[in-house]
Amino acid sequence: MPTFQLADLLRPHIRTLTPYSSARDEYTGTEGVFLDANENPLGSTTATGRYNRYPDPHQAAIKQKLGLIKGVRPTQTFLGNGSDEPIDLLIRATCQPGNDSILIVPPTYGMYEVSAMLNDVRLIRVPLTADFELDATAVLKAVEPTTKIIWLCSPNNPSGNQLDLEAIQRVIEGATHSLVVVDEAYIDFASDPSWTAQLDRYPNLVVLQTFSKAWGLAALRLGMCFASEELIGVLNKIKPPYNISAPTQELALEALDHVDEKNAMVRQILAERSILSEQLRAMPMVQQVYSSDANFLLVRFDNAKHIFDYLIEQQVIVRDRSKVQLCAECLRISVGTSAENGTLLARLQQFQDSGRWTVDAGLVASQ
Ligand SMILES: *Cc1c(COP(=O)(O)O)cnc(C)c1O
């Protein structure tokens, strides 16, 4: 793609911005008398007395370990405070408020839209097809000169399916004046390969992943963004200097030493997903369980609102997606432990056996 120039996409003041130079940027050794960052030299009031020193602003150790696991260079890797941070930084780096636009393919993850709204960036919506597939032709047709980022999510939230690889490739190759972000938050549960392997081929490609799902570290708030060295350089320039805390860095490093255990949890969740999906399909009030490449199921019911409310009464919390485009009467259900899924199924069975389903939902459905 000879015509893609990142500089053309960046907001003018970002192109020329001089980043904050942190104390830890000016001296990178670990030995010495550190009187440069106004830290407390005595320690902290925690039990261990630790965490009085600022953390590594570049998270070099994590990026190196990630590189070995994922086959990406540390210079192609950005870490954020959740995926939320790279989502926001990508928009702020490229989109001129009140002028530029991003393109999303609903139904999809809500943060792209929230971040665009927050930054006064216009949204172009090109819905997925009725079976939640990517319409590459429609996407490319809808791209405007001001469209700085196209957001794809695969496997997609809330539908759960991975988007067709060829359709994604057509968007990446066709949108030569936009970044194409492929959000792979659920990649560990999917069979298709990660787009990280294509980073050297496509300078406009950005891949998001997260520690929040398969790695089981949602509370840490640690998101990964993989892209060209040039774009990663821009994100590093505009991020808050110490955006990843020391405890987060330590725990992430520990987690990365146990890839096999992560993979074992993924296998267990996938086994539970197929049991749950089969049992849901057997229930008369379930209209459809969409096939999933993620750790959740999108399920279409006879009357989602009734069921959602009943489950809440029973303290079983699922996600009501029934107001979302293409998701009428749908609830999104995370795959839980075997016991949790059993509780969900028992409550649903109770609802079905009670008069409420036949009297309320059944009547509504038959009218
Ligand atoms: C859960 C999820 C994320 C993860 O967000 P974090 O801020 O890293 O927790 C990102 N993208 C999608 C589509 C998700 O569903």
The ligand as a Gaussian input file, in Angstrom:
#p B3LYP/6-31G(d) Opt

LIG

0 1
 C      -14.173000      -6.488000      26.921000
 C      -13.751000      -5.810000      25.664000
 C      -12.572000      -5.056000      25.613000
 C      -11.695000      -4.940000      26.809000
 O      -11.667000      -3.694000      27.326000
 P      -10.654000      -3.405000      28.533000
 O      -10.746000      -1.911000      28.643000
 O       -9.294000      -3.857000      28.043000
 O      -11.115000      -4.150000      29.711000
 C      -12.205000      -4.465000      24.425000
 N      -12.962000      -4.615000      23.324000
 C      -14.087000      -5.340000      23.330000
 C      -14.852000      -5.524000      22.093000
 C      -14.524000      -5.945000      24.503000
 O      -15.670000      -6.648000      24.506000

